[in-house]
Amino acid sequence: MYLEIVTPEKTLFSGEVVHIKVPGSDGSFGIMKNHAAVISVLQKGILEFTDENEKVQTFEINGGVVEVLDNNIVVLAK
Amino acid sequence: MANLKEIRTRIVSVKSTRQITNAMKMVSAAKLRKAQNAILQLRPYAKKMHEILSHVSDVSEGDIDNMYSEKRKEEKVLILLVSSNRGLCGAFNANVSKKVIEVIKSKYQNLFDNNNVDLYTIGKKAGDVLKGKSFEMNGSFDEIYDDLTYEKVAVIAEDLMKMFADKKYDKIDIIYNRFKNASVQIITHETILPVTADETEQNGTGDYIFEPDLNYILENLMPESIKVNLFAAILDSNAAEQGARMTAMHKATDNASELIKDLTLSYNKARQASITSEILEITAGAEALNN
């Protein structure tokens, strides 16, 4: 599952991940492999994901959008 | 022929001018690199934003009902002029003001005659030129260049969106220099509001789950995309400005070198002439003594 986190000023992260948790506007939700296609607005909060090496990383975001499509996840963060 | 001392002072002054223009060229080159990086960093974001927006509008089958895409009769138009706060960058700022006059003449002449075209500046210089031609500037965001960040541009974009939503303006255009490479700027005229949905090819990925729902997403994405567009235009213009200045300063440095070469030549000629005449005087004096 490929994750990209981009902001207007730079690309924060891009790489393979196994699990990701995002602060959706109706509450936080997790995404794992083969998740259905989703577009969701994000609110201010903590974005957390587990990369290939089982390492957990977190980013604080100020809102944004997430798109999930065919195991490609794009987070547009502010 | 000018005397030796005069030429010498000129050479010294041209040399120091050359040093200054050369330094400015170096500074612009460094700033250009930074500005170019900023654009490159923004591109992935802008691209993804457009992709998502086009996916969303694919699903809603193009009929986006949004206050920022509403086309109204053009009764009051705002034109944003993106130029620079500093000069010495060739035709960069003049091009912006020229384009404004051209756009007004070709598209908004009627509105303009009735005082319904307002001009806002981002960067002082284009405004200064137009003020000289008795155009009126209605507002400015000149201080943006002190600290060019996304947050600052977002604030401006929000102001603009508010003016559009309040029906103060029915259309907002932007005129800026697009960066092609260090020596080429393309003067560009675009509409930022209302947002026009660009024709995207259907790629058959319609089955999205929307969280919380389609309209909410559009309401959030539209302003974001407007902000990104404005930020991209300003970054582009910023890079173009540095490129234009670099080229202008490079030419100035070359010209100064050329001038120094000419001056040195006439200096040497004058020096030689004075030596020759001195020898002539001495020999003439010696001849006179011998006789």
Interface residues (C-beta under 8 A of the other chain):
Chain A: E4 V6 T7 P8 E9 K10 T11 G24 S25 D26 F29 A36 A37 V38 I39 S40 V41 V65 E67 L69 V74 L76 K78
Chain B: A38 Q41 L42 P44 Y45 K48 M49 E51 I52 H55 V56 T149 Y150 T205 D207 Y208 I209 F210 E211 P212 Y216 I217 N220 L221 E224 V228 F231
